[in-house]
Amino acid sequence: MDISGLAMISALASSQAAVEPFSQIDWSVEIAADAVISTEPASDAGMTPLGDVTLDIAGERIDSAGRRYGLAATVRAQADSERRGLARQVTPCAVQTEACSSLPGPAQAGLLTGLHRADLFDDGDSRVALESAYAYVKLAYFDVRVGRGEGAARLEADPLPGAFRLMRADGPRVDPGGLSIADTANTLSTNSAKLTVQSRRLAGLRASLSYTPEADDCGLDVCRPGPDRAGLAIGEVDDVIEAGLSFDHRFRTSGQRWTLALSASQGRASGEFAANHEDPWAVGARAIWSKGPVSLGAAWLSSNDGVDDGRYTSWAGSAAYETGPWLSALELSWARSDLVEAQGWTAQIGSSRVFDTGFVAGAGVRHSELDVDPGPANAGFAAASGRLTAGTLVFAEAGLRF
């Protein structure tokens, strides 16, 4: 847990309490719990269910001047395969390559993605994380929040259309096959404590700006492995500045709704292994169109991953159709990491149904391919021409919303 973030929250919460009695705050609680079972074994135990439980708590009070003060927090518990979002091993670092140091030296890891070739895995056990915990005030023309949570880039980026909460082609919350390396979310600041300012939406436009002193958080879907991890030569990231701009408008005459977003982030490489890195940056864009029951979306992200010649690029697109309680979606994603010399793609199709009780259930088919190039100096690992890993799985996802 980020102590500096909690300290900032405590200070703002104390100020809020002085304005209005704590007992007069309106509280809300939301819970989303989902589980996935698939034909792809998640571990040696076989078809082990993977899942995610998210608890959102928020409290808000309006003072006599119309200002809104609030506290919000998100706690998540998750069981996933041996990864934390993108932060995981792609292939063993057997011999010298651009992405690997000479053994027994540590391997380099991306400052945005956390991708690496070190011969180590994260565990696949269940884990719990405080994803966000912040205080905020909503003024006439802008909002200010202080504490842990998403930065400006993610605040302005809506998710692409999809039929499932966990199983996605782009940045899935769980990945039974372990082959997905595509994520178009700009997560350079992680969920570390930050100061964020967000404008009101005017003529469909809204802008956000955030500053993160130390972006060192390792959560569930967004993780920057610490420099204390054996086998990794990963730097720290400080002074992350993010900007996000979005447009959201429904045109009455045509019934079409457009949601557009742009994001940019820049940080500073620091720490013991700073000399191995460049200052990281990332830029992204996305667009979502909807009319009636049909929704289409596309997203793109590019970053230097904090490494010279370590460019990371990802694309994603989806189409969804809603009829009654049913939602069906086709999703595609593609990504390449020059750091670990790998590229992969995922295609997924499925449908889900929402019941009046808050129960959600659905099923789908997913195919992923990951092509890893060992490089000419690494011909002793796998095949000199590269290693192609592919997998098709059938999955079922079910959950509750309350």
Secondary structure, 3 states (H helix, E strand, C coil): CCHHHHHHHHHHHHHHHHHCCHHHCEEEEEEEEEEEEECCCCECCECCCEEEEEEEEEEEEECCCCCEEEEEEEEEEEECCCCECCECECCCCCCCECCECCCCCCEEECCCCCCECCCCCCCCCCEEEEEEEEEEEECCCEEEEEEECCCHHHHCCCCCCCCCCCCCCCCCCCCCCCCCCCCCCCCCCCCCCEEEEEECCECCEEEEEEEEEECCCECCCCECCCCCCCCEECCEEEEEEEEEEEEEEECCCCCCEEEEEEEEEEEEEECCCHHHCCCCEEEEEEEEEEECCEEEEEEEEEECCCCCCCCEEEEEEEEEEEECCEEEEEEEEEEEECCCCEEEEEEEEEEEEECCCCEEEEEEEEEEEEEECCCHHHCCCCCCCCEEEEEEEEEEEEEEEC
